[in-house]
C-alpha cells in the first residue's frame, strides 16, 4: 500500500470513528461546568502564552487550524482578538465543515477535506493549531506526515499550538493519548514549552455534581490533569 492509499485509509477511519460519537452529547455543553471550566482554563493558558511570546496584537497573527470541527476554536479566537481575515481552518467531515461555515465570519477561510492535501503554503502562518486531533489518529505514520505538513507551514519564529490529552481512555478505543514524549518525536526540531491542564473529565463530571467550585480544587493536583498545552516553537 502506497502513502496515498494509507492516508485515504486513515482519513476514512477517522470518519468512521467520529460517526460512532454522539453529536449532541450533553457532557460537552458549556451549560455543564465540567465543560465550561476546562475551556476557560485553556483560554487563560493560551493568552498567558501569547503574552510571554510578546504577541500583544493578536490581530496581526496568521493562524491555521487543523481539524477545525464545527468552528468552536476559531469562534473563540475571533472573540479573543484574532482578525477573521487572518484565520483559516480545514475539516475532514463535510457536516462539521458546514457547521463551521455557518458559524464563522465569511472572512475566515475554510476548506473541507484531508488536512494533508490542504496545508497552507510553506512558512506562511504564525501559528498552526491542533486541538484533540492527534488523539483521534491511530496510525503513527499518518500522524508523522501530518506533523511534518503542519511544521512546514509555520514561519520561522512561529510555532505549533498543541492541545491534546496524554493518557489512554480504556473506554474508548477510537482514541489514544499522545504523551509529551511522542509530541517531541513528532516535532524533533521544535523548542517545546508544555503545561499540564484539564482535570480528568470523569473526575470533573463527578465533582461538579457536588459543587462547581470543586473543579478548581481538584485541578490543583497535577497528577489529575490529563491534557497538555504545548508551544512548539520554530527557530
C-alpha angles and dihedrals in degrees: 000000000000126000093263092054091048091051092050091048093051092046089053090047090054090052090053093048092052091046089062092057124091109252097209102036107168089212089075097046113116086228083075112079089212087067100033098051095054091048092053091045091053092048092052091049092050093049091048089051092051090051091052089051089053093244103144097152104061091174089070094060126094113219131183123191122209111211096009094178114191091345101262095136093046090050088053092049092053089051090049092056108272117142109247090218089061095049127090137169143182126211128187099206116073095212093052091045089053091052091050091050091053094049102043132070113264089243089072109092112227129183130188121215143048111346091219091064096040103050120142119256116283115283092359105123136054095214134025109194127202121177119185092331102114092052086064093052109087098176112089095203092051090050090054094048091051092047090051091051091049092049092049091054094056121095119232105270091031129086153190115279107210130189119171143126121269104202132068121253106224090198095056120053091179091077138041133192120258107214121207090252089061092048089054091051091050091053105030094165096051128105100229127214114177138182127186113232142166126052110249104276097232090053092044093052091049098048098044089058086066095041132331091230089067089073090069093045096051092041090064087076107084093202089064094057115098105183136066131210109208133186109203103194122205113216 
